[in-house]
Amino acid sequence: MIDTKEKNFTAYKNGLFGNKLRTWYGLDDFNNSNYTGYVTIRYSGDVGASNYTAYNVLRVNDKVKEFINNGADPKLLIINESAPDEKLLIQGEITKDINGYSLFYSLEKGKMRDCLQNGIQIYGLKVKLFLQNYLFTNSYNDIMELIDLYPDHIIEFSAYEMKLGDCRYRNTIIWEVRKY
């Protein structure tokens, strides 16, 4: 069971969710990578996560320093390459419980938190058919496998119009699997 944000990020780090963008676990790790593109900074702590999240950051050292000065634990900061939001197809949250599949999604291009404000809810087998229209076959299979592995958990994902990430033939990033 993934019942804390910390457990979620540990599973993410260990590759249990499959496809992910380039990710660094700390400022030293990032600085040693020589990566120069935009990044997203996320916080793996259960408290204050939204206070220590930033998107499309170029001046990583400055932003991390700001977060630390505001109380963030530097060991809980995670940096990943920014996703190409202009190429989004669909993003949302899917779950399966005793009532069947449930998908809350958006087709808007932008940050998930903003786009899901106007999200759409669908249920049942319609969810599977709907996702098959947007996800590459391997990405769809990854989500179905996660649903089986983590019953009653919410799987947060974004799918793009091209392949991306560290697994071949995928167009989807799994951001979180959670039951909290």
N, C-alpha and C positions, 0 to 999 in steps of 0.2 A: 504494500500500500504506500502510495506517495501522498502523505498527509501534511507535509510542510514544504515551504519553498526551498529550504536547504536540501531536502531529499530530492526534490525535482531537479535542482541544478547539479547535484551529485550524479544522478542518473543520466542527465544530459551530457555532462562531462565524460562519463564512461561510455558514451555512445549507445545507450540503451534505447534511444528514440530514433536511431537511424540518422538520416541525412541532416547535416547542419552546416552552417557557414563557418569560415575560418574563425576560430575562437581562441582567446588568450585569457589565462587565469591569473591576472595580476599585471601590474604596470611593467615590471621587469620583463616578463614574458612577452608582452606586446612590444616594448622598446627593442628587444633583441630580434624581433621578426623583420624589421626594416619595412613593414607594411606602411604605405603612404596614403591609402584611400580613406574614405569616410568610415566611421565606426559608430556602433551603438554601445553604450555602457549600461549594463544592467546590474542589479544588486541581488545577491542570492540570500540575503537575510530575510527572516520572516517579518521583521518590523522595519518600516521606513523604505520599502522597495521603491515606491513611486517617487520618493524624494531624491533618490539617487539613480534615476534613469535619464539618459540623454540620448538623442538621436542625431545622426549625421554630424558627428563631432570630428573635427580635424585636429584641434589642439588638445590632444588627449591628456597630456601631462597637466595642463592647466585645469581641465575639467575634473580630473581625478583629485588633484590638490584641493579644489573647491569642495568636492564631496567629502573628503577627509576632514577639512576644516569645519564642515557642517555636521560632523559626527559619524560619517560612514566608516565602517571597518574596512581598511584596504584589502584584507584577505577575502572579503566577500564581493568584491567588484569583479565583474566579468565583462570582457570587451570582445565584441565580435564585429566582423565586417558588416557594414550596413546593407540591408537587403534593398534590391532595386524596386522600390514601391511603385514606380511608374510602370512597371511590368506586371503588376499584380493582376491575377484573374479572379481569385476568390480568397477570402480569409474568414476564419471563424473558429467555432468550438463545436466539437462533436462528442457525443456520449451515447452509450447504450446501457439501458437498464432493463428491468423486468417488463417495461412497457414498450421496448424496442428502441430504435434509433431516434436521436434528436440532433438536429443541426441548427445552430444559430450562426448566420453568416452575413457577409457583405460583399458586394461586387465593386465597391468603391476602391479607388486607389489612394492609399494614405496609411497613416498609423492605425493599427487595429483598434486601439482604445477609442479613437475618434470615429472611425468608420462604423463600429458596432453600435454606436449611439442610435443609428437608423437601421439596425440589423433586421433580418428576416428570419423567421422560425419555420422549419418544416420538420415533419415526423415520418417515421415508418420506412418502408422500403423505398419510398421516394428519395430519401437521403442518399442511399447507395447509388441509385440511377443518376441523381443530380451530380454527385461527386465524380462519377465516371466521365462526365462531360468536361471536367476541368483538370483532373489529375492524370498525370502519366500513369500507366498501368502499375509500375513499380511503386510509385508514391501512394496510389490507392491501396495496393496490397500492404504497404507499410502501416497505413492507418488502420486497416482492418485487423492486422496482426496486433497492433497496440491495443485496440478495443478488446480483443480476446485476452490479452495478457493482463490488462488493467480494467477489469469490469467496474462499472459505476464511476469511472474516472472521466474527467473532461480532458479532451485532447485539443490543444490550441495549435492551429496550423495556418500557414500562408502558402498559396500556390501561385506560381508565376508562369508567364507565357514561354519560358525557355528553361532548359536544364540549368541547375545550379546546385552548389553544395559539394560535400565531400564523398557522396555516394553516386555511382553512375546511374544515368537514365532516370533521374528524379527531377521534378519541378516543384517539390513541396518541402518546406522546412517545418519540422515539429518544434514549436517553441516550448510548450509545457505539456506535461501529463500530470494531472493533479486531482486530488480528492480533499481539497481544503478550501 
